[in-house]
Amino acid sequence: MTASVDDVAKQLGRQITDPLEVNQISSWIELAEITIRKRLPNLDLIVASGRLKQRTVDLVEALAVARYSRNPEGATSKSTRIDDYQETVGTTNSVPTITILDDEWRLLEPSDYGASNAFTIVPAGRRRTC
C-alpha cells in the first residue's frame, strides 16, 4: 500500500534506474508511509471503506519523497563565489527528513472528515405570541 519508485520518478520528471537510487527511494517511500500512519493509524480501514482513494495516498507519498530527494540535506540557502572559490550552504532551522505539508495532509482527510452539520441551526417554526 505504498507509492512506487515510478510514482516518484514522475514527480521528479526523470527516470530512476540506478539500483542504489531505487533502493534509496524505496526506503524513503517507507519513511513517508510511516509518517502518514503515525497520524492516520487506521489508514487501511479508511482506504478500504472508500473514504480515501489509494491513489491519493500514493500521490502524497510520491510528492514528499520527490521533495526530499531534491534536498536530502535540508539546505535552506546556498551561495557560491567563483574567484578564490567559496561555497556556503545554510542549514539553519532545517529538518532533513520526510515531511508532509499541510496541503498534503488536507488531501489525506477522509471524505467524511469533520462533524457534519455540527453547527447548523434549523428554525423550528414561528413562535406563538399571545
Residue, then its C-alpha position, 0 to 999 in steps of 0.5 A: m500500500t505504498a507509492s512506487v519508485d515510478d510514482v516518484a520518478k514522475q514527480l521528479g520528471r526523470q527516470i530512476t534506474d540506478p539500483l542504489e537510487v531505487n533502493q534509496i527511494s524505496s526506503w524513503i517511500e517507507l519513511a513517508e508511509i510511516t509518517i502518514r500512519k503515525r497520524l492516520p493509524n487506521l489508514d487501511l480501514i479508511v482506504a478500504s471503506g472508500r473514504l480515501k482513494q489509494r491513489t491519493v495516498d500514493l500521490v502524497e507519498a510520491l510528492a514528499v519523497a520527490r521533495y526530499s530527494r531534491n534536498p536530502e540535506g535540508a539546505t535552506s540557502k546556498s551561495t557560491r563565489i567563483d574567484d578564490y572559490q567559496e561555497t556556503v550552504g545554510t542549514t539553519n532551522s532545517v529538518p532533513t527528513i520526510t515531511i508532509l505539508d499541510d496541503e498534503w495532509r488536507l488531501l489525506e482527510p477522509s471524505d467524511y472528515g469533520a462533524s457534519n452539520a455540527f453547527t447548523i441551526v434549523p428554525a423550528g417554526r414561528r413562535r406563538t405570541c399571545 
